[in-house]
Every structure is written in C-alpha cells, then in structure tokens.
Amino acid sequence: MSREEDGRWIADIPELPGVMVYGKTRAEAIERVRVLALRVLADRLEHGEQMR
C-alpha cells in the first residue's frame, strides 16, 4: 500500500494479478481491494480455475 503524489492511496494484492485499486483514504483503498479480490476469486471458482 502506498500513497500517490496527488494524495490517493493505492492498494494491491500481488498474489492476484490485476487486483489494484485507488482510494481517497487508506481505509477506502483497503476496503475496495478486498472487494475486488473477492470478486476475482469468485469468478475463478465459477469458471473452474484452479486456486493456489
């Protein structure tokens, strides 16, 4: 997690490529990255992809 020069927070989950979000606050970025991670995992399960 880091903060951009413009003040936005960026959060990602390196183990899930493409799971990266921005938030106005640190808390918002954390909440948004968790939601996106769950969506990505649910999509993978739905499509029968193997999970590590």
N, CA, C and O atoms as a Maestro MAE file, in Angstrom:
{
 s_m_m2io_version
 :::
 2.0.0
}

f_m_ct {
 s_m_title
 :::
 protein
 m_atom[208] {
  # First column is atom index #
  i_m_mmod_type
  r_m_x_coord
  r_m_y_coord
  r_m_z_coord
  i_m_residue_number
  s_m_chain_name
  s_m_pdb_residue_name
  s_m_pdb_atom_name
  i_m_atomic_number
  :::
  1 25 0.851 -1.157 0.000 1 A "MET " " N  " 7
  2 3 0.000 0.000 0.000 1 A "MET " " CA " 6
  3 2 0.898 1.221 0.000 1 A "MET " " C  " 6
  4 15 1.891 1.288 0.724 1 A "MET " " O  " 8
  5 25 0.529 2.178 -0.823 2 A "SER " " N  " 7
  6 3 1.315 3.406 -0.870 2 A "SER " " CA " 6
  7 2 0.408 4.575 -1.211 2 A "SER " " C  " 6
  8 15 -0.764 4.407 -1.548 2 A "SER " " O  " 8
  9 25 0.979 5.752 -1.113 3 A "ARG " " N  " 7
  10 3 0.212 6.964 -1.385 3 A "ARG " " CA " 6
  11 2 0.817 7.671 -2.586 3 A "ARG " " C  " 6
  12 15 2.030 7.862 -2.665 3 A "ARG " " O  " 8
  13 25 -0.037 8.054 -3.511 4 A "GLU " " N  " 7
  14 3 0.386 8.764 -4.713 4 A "GLU " " CA " 6
  15 2 0.654 10.233 -4.386 4 A "GLU " " C  " 6
  16 15 0.234 10.729 -3.341 4 A "GLU " " O  " 8
  17 25 1.343 10.913 -5.271 5 A "GLU " " N  " 7
  18 3 1.649 12.334 -5.063 5 A "GLU " " CA " 6
  19 2 0.389 13.193 -4.952 5 A "GLU " " C  " 6
  20 15 0.389 14.219 -4.271 5 A "GLU " " O  " 8
  21 25 -0.681 12.771 -5.625 6 A "ASP " " N  " 7
  22 3 -1.919 13.547 -5.585 6 A "ASP " " CA " 6
  23 2 -2.772 13.250 -4.345 6 A "ASP " " C  " 6
  24 15 -3.862 13.800 -4.192 6 A "ASP " " O  " 8
  25 25 -2.268 12.376 -3.461 7 A "GLY " " N  " 7
  26 3 -2.970 12.088 -2.214 7 A "GLY " " CA " 6
  27 2 -3.778 10.812 -2.215 7 A "GLY " " C  " 6
  28 15 -4.193 10.345 -1.154 7 A "GLY " " O  " 8
  29 25 -4.013 10.235 -3.385 8 A "ARG " " N  " 7
  30 3 -4.770 8.986 -3.439 8 A "ARG " " CA " 6
  31 2 -3.936 7.848 -2.877 8 A "ARG " " C  " 6
  32 15 -2.709 7.849 -2.966 8 A "ARG " " O  " 8
  33 25 -4.622 6.888 -2.303 9 A "TRP " " N  " 7
  34 3 -3.976 5.674 -1.817 9 A "TRP " " CA " 6
  35 2 -4.135 4.583 -2.858 9 A "TRP " " C  " 6
  36 15 -5.175 4.485 -3.510 9 A "TRP " " O  " 8
  37 25 -3.114 3.771 -3.013 10 A "ILE " " N  " 7
  38 3 -3.165 2.651 -3.939 10 A "ILE " " CA " 6
  39 2 -2.931 1.369 -3.155 10 A "ILE " " C  " 6
  40 15 -2.005 1.278 -2.350 10 A "ILE " " O  " 8
  41 25 -3.782 0.382 -3.402 11 A "ALA " " N  " 7
  42 3 -3.661 -0.909 -2.723 11 A "ALA " " CA " 6
  43 2 -3.707 -2.012 -3.767 11 A "ALA " " C  " 6
  44 15 -4.464 -1.935 -4.735 11 A "ALA " " O  " 8
  45 25 -2.898 -3.031 -3.564 12 A "ASP " " N  " 7
  46 3 -2.916 -4.158 -4.482 12 A "ASP " " CA " 6
  47 2 -2.666 -5.454 -3.717 12 A "ASP " " C  " 6
  48 15 -2.256 -5.451 -2.556 12 A "ASP " " O  " 8
  49 25 -2.924 -6.549 -4.403 13 A "ILE " " N  " 7
  50 3 -2.643 -7.870 -3.853 13 A "ILE " " CA " 6
  51 2 -1.768 -8.565 -4.887 13 A "ILE " " C  " 6
  52 15 -2.273 -9.100 -5.874 13 A "ILE " " O  " 8
  53 25 -0.460 -8.559 -4.664 14 A "PRO " " N  " 7
  54 3 0.476 -9.111 -5.660 14 A "PRO " " CA " 6
  55 2 0.184 -10.559 -6.065 14 A "PRO " " C  " 6
  56 15 0.457 -10.947 -7.201 14 A "PRO " " O  " 8
  57 25 -0.365 -11.353 -5.156 15 A "GLU " " N  " 7
  58 3 -0.678 -12.747 -5.469 15 A "GLU " " CA " 6
  59 2 -1.854 -12.881 -6.436 15 A "GLU " " C  " 6
  60 15 -2.080 -13.955 -6.996 15 A "GLU " " O  " 8
  61 25 -2.595 -11.805 -6.632 16 A "LEU " " N  " 7
  62 3 -3.725 -11.805 -7.564 16 A "LEU " " CA " 6
  63 2 -3.471 -10.729 -8.621 16 A "LEU " " C  " 6
  64 15 -3.863 -9.576 -8.442 16 A "LEU " " O  " 8
  65 25 -2.824 -11.100 -9.709 17 A "PRO " " N  " 7
  66 3 -2.520 -10.111 -10.747 17 A "PRO " " CA " 6
  67 2 -3.761 -9.333 -11.188 17 A "PRO " " C  " 6
  68 15 -4.828 -9.906 -11.409 17 A "PRO " " O  " 8
  69 25 -3.598 -8.038 -11.307 18 A "GLY " " N  " 7
  70 3 -4.691 -7.181 -11.731 18 A "GLY " " CA " 6
  71 2 -5.548 -6.640 -10.609 18 A "GLY " " C  " 6
  72 15 -6.407 -5.789 -10.838 18 A "GLY " " O  " 8
  73 25 -5.324 -7.124 -9.393 19 A "VAL " " N  " 7
  74 3 -6.109 -6.636 -8.258 19 A "VAL " " CA " 6
  75 2 -5.377 -5.438 -7.659 19 A "VAL " " C  " 6
  76 15 -4.509 -5.570 -6.796 19 A "VAL " " O  " 8
  77 25 -5.769 -4.255 -8.161 20 A "MET " " N  " 7
  78 3 -5.166 -2.998 -7.737 20 A "MET " " CA " 6
  79 2 -6.239 -1.917 -7.798 20 A "MET " " C  " 6
  80 15 -6.974 -1.819 -8.780 20 A "MET " " O  " 8
  81 25 -6.325 -1.122 -6.763 21 A "VAL " " N  " 7
  82 3 -7.353 -0.086 -6.703 21 A "VAL " " CA " 6
  83 2 -6.787 1.193 -6.088 21 A "VAL " " C  " 6
  84 15 -5.748 1.188 -5.428 21 A "VAL " " O  " 8
  85 25 -7.494 2.261 -6.323 22 A "TYR " " N  " 7
  86 3 -7.197 3.541 -5.691 22 A "TYR " " CA " 6
  87 2 -8.316 3.881 -4.719 22 A "TYR " " C  " 6
  88 15 -9.454 3.448 -4.898 22 A "TYR " " O  " 8
  89 25 -7.994 4.649 -3.700 23 A "GLY " " N  " 7
  90 3 -8.991 5.132 -2.763 23 A "GLY " " CA " 6
  91 2 -8.626 6.526 -2.288 23 A "GLY " " C  " 6
  92 15 -7.453 6.901 -2.271 23 A "GLY " " O  " 8
  93 25 -9.628 7.285 -1.907 24 A "LYS " " N  " 7
  94 3 -9.383 8.637 -1.388 24 A "LYS " " CA " 6
  95 2 -8.690 8.590 -0.041 24 A "LYS " " C  " 6
  96 15 -7.921 9.485 0.311 24 A "LYS " " O  " 8
  97 25 -8.978 7.517 0.719 25 A "THR " " N  " 7
  98 3 -8.350 7.320 2.031 25 A "THR " " CA " 6
  99 2 -7.730 5.932 2.062 25 A "THR " " C  " 6
  100 15 -8.029 5.084 1.220 25 A "THR " " O  " 8
  101 25 -6.869 5.712 3.036 26 A "ARG " " N  " 7
  102 3 -6.248 4.389 3.197 26 A "ARG " " CA " 6
  103 2 -7.323 3.339 3.438 26 A "ARG " " C  " 6
  104 15 -7.284 2.258 2.852 26 A "ARG " " O  " 8
  105 25 -8.279 3.658 4.299 27 A "ALA " " N  " 7
  106 3 -9.355 2.717 4.620 27 A "ALA " " CA " 6
  107 2 -10.185 2.378 3.384 27 A "ALA " " C  " 6
  108 15 -10.561 1.223 3.184 27 A "ALA " " O  " 8
  109 25 -10.468 3.372 2.565 28 A "GLU " " N  " 7
  110 3 -11.248 3.128 1.354 28 A "GLU " " CA " 6
  111 2 -10.477 2.216 0.398 28 A "GLU " " C  " 6
  112 15 -11.063 1.311 -0.196 28 A "GLU " " O  " 8
  113 25 -9.191 2.441 0.246 29 A "ALA " " N  " 7
  114 3 -8.387 1.601 -0.638 29 A "ALA " " CA " 6
  115 2 -8.373 0.155 -0.148 29 A "ALA " " C  " 6
  116 15 -8.488 -0.773 -0.949 29 A "ALA " " O  " 8
  117 25 -8.234 -0.037 1.151 30 A "ILE " " N  " 7
  118 3 -8.237 -1.388 1.711 30 A "ILE " " CA " 6
  119 2 -9.582 -2.069 1.466 30 A "ILE " " C  " 6
  120 15 -9.630 -3.224 1.042 30 A "ILE " " O  " 8
  121 25 -10.656 -1.360 1.729 31 A "GLU " " N  " 7
  122 3 -11.993 -1.938 1.515 31 A "GLU " " CA " 6
  123 2 -12.200 -2.303 0.049 31 A "GLU " " C  " 6
  124 15 -12.704 -3.383 -0.262 31 A "GLU " " O  " 8
  125 25 -11.814 -1.409 -0.841 32 A "ARG " " N  " 7
  126 3 -12.015 -1.650 -2.276 32 A "ARG " " CA " 6
  127 2 -11.168 -2.807 -2.787 32 A "ARG " " C  " 6
  128 15 -11.632 -3.584 -3.621 32 A "ARG " " O  " 8
  129 25 -9.920 -2.938 -2.299 33 A "VAL " " N  " 7
  130 3 -9.075 -4.038 -2.779 33 A "VAL " " CA " 6
  131 2 -9.602 -5.370 -2.258 33 A "VAL " " C  " 6
  132 15 -9.513 -6.378 -2.959 33 A "VAL " " O  " 8
  133 25 -10.139 -5.395 -1.066 34 A "ARG " " N  " 7
  134 3 -10.735 -6.629 -0.544 34 A "ARG " " CA " 6
  135 2 -11.941 -7.049 -1.383 34 A "ARG " " C  " 6
  136 15 -12.087 -8.222 -1.724 34 A "ARG " " O  " 8
  137 25 -12.793 -6.099 -1.710 35 A "VAL " " N  " 7
  138 3 -13.979 -6.390 -2.520 35 A "VAL " " CA " 6
  139 2 -13.564 -6.922 -3.891 35 A "VAL " " C  " 6
  140 15 -14.119 -7.911 -4.369 35 A "VAL " " O  " 8
  141 25 -12.599 -6.273 -4.516 36 A "LEU " " N  " 7
  142 3 -12.151 -6.716 -5.834 36 A "LEU " " CA " 6
  143 2 -11.527 -8.108 -5.755 36 A "LEU " " C  " 6
  144 15 -11.771 -8.940 -6.630 36 A "LEU " " O  " 8
  145 25 -10.737 -8.372 -4.736 37 A "ALA " " N  " 7
  146 3 -10.118 -9.689 -4.579 37 A "ALA " " CA " 6
  147 2 -11.186 -10.774 -4.461 37 A "ALA " " C  " 6
  148 15 -11.062 -11.838 -5.069 37 A "ALA " " O  " 8
  149 25 -12.226 -10.511 -3.687 38 A "LEU " " N  " 7
  150 3 -13.303 -11.493 -3.553 38 A "LEU " " CA " 6
  151 2 -14.016 -11.727 -4.874 38 A "LEU " " C  " 6
  152 15 -14.387 -12.859 -5.186 38 A "LEU " " O  " 8
  153 25 -14.211 -10.672 -5.650 39 A "ARG " " N  " 7
  154 3 -14.850 -10.823 -6.964 39 A "ARG " " CA " 6
  155 2 -13.989 -11.659 -7.901 39 A "ARG " " C  " 6
  156 15 -14.497 -12.523 -8.615 39 A "ARG " " O  " 8
  157 25 -12.692 -11.401 -7.897 40 A "VAL " " N  " 7
  158 3 -11.775 -12.155 -8.759 40 A "VAL " " CA " 6
  159 2 -11.763 -13.623 -8.355 40 A "VAL " " C  " 6
  160 15 -11.831 -14.499 -9.217 40 A "VAL " " O  " 8
  161 25 -11.677 -13.903 -7.062 41 A "LEU " " N  " 7
  162 3 -11.671 -15.286 -6.595 41 A "LEU " " CA " 6
  163 2 -12.987 -15.993 -6.923 41 A "LEU " " C  " 6
  164 15 -12.980 -17.151 -7.343 41 A "LEU " " O  " 8
  165 25 -14.100 -15.311 -6.735 42 A "ALA " " N  " 7
  166 3 -15.405 -15.897 -7.046 42 A "ALA " " CA " 6
  167 2 -15.505 -16.206 -8.534 42 A "ALA " " C  " 6
  168 15 -16.030 -17.253 -8.913 42 A "ALA " " O  " 8
  169 25 -15.011 -15.316 -9.374 43 A "ASP " " N  " 7
  170 3 -15.037 -15.531 -10.817 43 A "ASP " " CA " 6
  171 2 -14.188 -16.736 -11.197 43 A "ASP " " C  " 6
  172 15 -14.591 -17.538 -12.039 43 A "ASP " " O  " 8
  173 25 -13.031 -16.866 -10.591 44 A "ARG " " N  " 7
  174 3 -12.165 -18.012 -10.867 44 A "ARG " " CA " 6
  175 2 -12.838 -19.315 -10.462 44 A "ARG " " C  " 6
  176 15 -12.792 -20.294 -11.206 44 A "ARG " " O  " 8
  177 25 -13.456 -19.334 -9.299 45 A "LEU " " N  " 7
  178 3 -14.160 -20.540 -8.857 45 A "LEU " " CA " 6
  179 2 -15.328 -20.874 -9.792 45 A "LEU " " C  " 6
  180 15 -15.544 -22.034 -10.144 45 A "LEU " " O  " 8
  181 25 -16.058 -19.864 -10.175 46 A "GLU " " N  " 7
  182 3 -17.206 -20.046 -11.060 46 A "GLU " " CA " 6
  183 2 -16.800 -20.653 -12.398 46 A "GLU " " C  " 6
  184 15 -17.546 -21.432 -12.991 46 A "GLU " " O  " 8
  185 25 -15.604 -20.286 -12.868 47 A "HIS " " N  " 7
  186 3 -15.130 -20.770 -14.158 47 A "HIS " " CA " 6
  187 2 -14.219 -21.988 -14.037 47 A "HIS " " C  " 6
  188 15 -13.574 -22.387 -15.007 47 A "HIS " " O  " 8
  189 25 -14.170 -22.575 -12.848 48 A "GLY " " N  " 7
  190 3 -13.433 -23.807 -12.650 48 A "GLY " " CA " 6
  191 2 -11.923 -23.679 -12.678 48 A "GLY " " C  " 6
  192 15 -11.222 -24.668 -12.888 48 A "GLY " " O  " 8
  193 25 -11.414 -22.479 -12.471 49 A "GLU " " N  " 7
  194 3 -9.965 -22.299 -12.457 49 A "GLU " " CA " 6
  195 2 -9.393 -22.828 -11.144 49 A "GLU " " C  " 6
  196 15 -10.016 -22.716 -10.088 49 A "GLU " " O  " 8
  197 25 -8.212 -23.400 -11.230 50 A "GLN " " N  " 7
  198 3 -7.577 -23.900 -10.025 50 A "GLN " " CA " 6
  199 2 -7.098 -22.758 -9.164 50 A "GLN " " C  " 6
  200 15 -6.620 -21.736 -9.658 50 A "GLN " " O  " 8
  201 25 -7.236 -22.950 -7.867 51 A "MET " " N  " 7
  202 3 -6.767 -21.960 -6.906 51 A "MET " " CA " 6
  203 2 -5.461 -22.461 -6.326 51 A "MET " " C  " 6
  204 15 -5.288 -23.665 -6.131 51 A "MET " " O  " 8
  205 25 -4.557 -21.567 -6.052 52 A "ARG " " N  " 7
  206 3 -3.285 -21.961 -5.441 52 A "ARG " " CA " 6
  207 2 -3.442 -22.165 -3.971 52 A "ARG " " C  " 6
  208 15 -2.475 -22.501 -3.287 52 A "ARG " " O  " 8
  :::
 }
 m_bond[207] {
  # First column is bond index #
  i_m_from
  i_m_to
  i_m_order
  :::
  1 1 2 1
  2 2 3 1
  3 3 4 2
  4 3 5 1
  5 5 6 1
  6 6 7 1
  7 7 8 2
  8 7 9 1
  9 9 10 1
  10 10 11 1
  11 11 12 2
  12 11 13 1
  13 13 14 1
  14 14 15 1
  15 15 16 2
  16 15 17 1
  17 17 18 1
  18 18 19 1
  19 19 20 2
  20 19 21 1
  21 21 22 1
  22 22 23 1
  23 23 24 2
  24 23 25 1
  25 25 26 1
  26 26 27 1
  27 27 28 2
  28 27 29 1
  29 29 30 1
  30 30 31 1
  31 31 32 2
  32 31 33 1
  33 33 34 1
  34 34 35 1
  35 35 36 2
  36 35 37 1
  37 37 38 1
  38 38 39 1
  39 39 40 2
  40 39 41 1
  41 41 42 1
  42 42 43 1
  43 43 44 2
  44 43 45 1
  45 45 46 1
  46 46 47 1
  47 47 48 2
  48 47 49 1
  49 49 50 1
  50 50 51 1
  51 51 52 2
  52 51 53 1
  53 53 54 1
  54 54 55 1
  55 55 56 2
  56 55 57 1
  57 57 58 1
  58 58 59 1
  59 59 60 2
  60 59 61 1
  61 61 62 1
  62 62 63 1
  63 63 64 2
  64 63 65 1
  65 65 66 1
  66 66 67 1
  67 67 68 2
  68 67 69 1
  69 69 70 1
  70 70 71 1
  71 71 72 2
  72 71 73 1
  73 73 74 1
  74 74 75 1
  75 75 76 2
  76 75 77 1
  77 77 78 1
  78 78 79 1
  79 79 80 2
  80 79 81 1
  81 81 82 1
  82 82 83 1
  83 83 84 2
  84 83 85 1
  85 85 86 1
  86 86 87 1
  87 87 88 2
  88 87 89 1
  89 89 90 1
  90 90 91 1
  91 91 92 2
  92 91 93 1
  93 93 94 1
  94 94 95 1
  95 95 96 2
  96 95 97 1
  97 97 98 1
  98 98 99 1
  99 99 100 2
  100 99 101 1
  101 101 102 1
  102 102 103 1
  103 103 104 2
  104 103 105 1
  105 105 106 1
  106 106 107 1
  107 107 108 2
  108 107 109 1
  109 109 110 1
  110 110 111 1
  111 111 112 2
  112 111 113 1
  113 113 114 1
  114 114 115 1
  115 115 116 2
  116 115 117 1
  117 117 118 1
  118 118 119 1
  119 119 120 2
  120 119 121 1
  121 121 122 1
  122 122 123 1
  123 123 124 2
  124 123 125 1
  125 125 126 1
  126 126 127 1
  127 127 128 2
  128 127 129 1
  129 129 130 1
  130 130 131 1
  131 131 132 2
  132 131 133 1
  133 133 134 1
  134 134 135 1
  135 135 136 2
  136 135 137 1
  137 137 138 1
  138 138 139 1
  139 139 140 2
  140 139 141 1
  141 141 142 1
  142 142 143 1
  143 143 144 2
  144 143 145 1
  145 145 146 1
  146 146 147 1
  147 147 148 2
  148 147 149 1
  149 149 150 1
  150 150 151 1
  151 151 152 2
  152 151 153 1
  153 153 154 1
  154 154 155 1
  155 155 156 2
  156 155 157 1
  157 157 158 1
  158 158 159 1
  159 159 160 2
  160 159 161 1
  161 161 162 1
  162 162 163 1
  163 163 164 2
  164 163 165 1
  165 165 166 1
  166 166 167 1
  167 167 168 2
  168 167 169 1
  169 169 170 1
  170 170 171 1
  171 171 172 2
  172 171 173 1
  173 173 174 1
  174 174 175 1
  175 175 176 2
  176 175 177 1
  177 177 178 1
  178 178 179 1
  179 179 180 2
  180 179 181 1
  181 181 182 1
  182 182 183 1
  183 183 184 2
  184 183 185 1
  185 185 186 1
  186 186 187 1
  187 187 188 2
  188 187 189 1
  189 189 190 1
  190 190 191 1
  191 191 192 2
  192 191 193 1
  193 193 194 1
  194 194 195 1
  195 195 196 2
  196 195 197 1
  197 197 198 1
  198 198 199 1
  199 199 200 2
  200 199 201 1
  201 201 202 1
  202 202 203 1
  203 203 204 2
  204 203 205 1
  205 205 206 1
  206 206 207 1
  207 207 208 2
  :::
 }
}
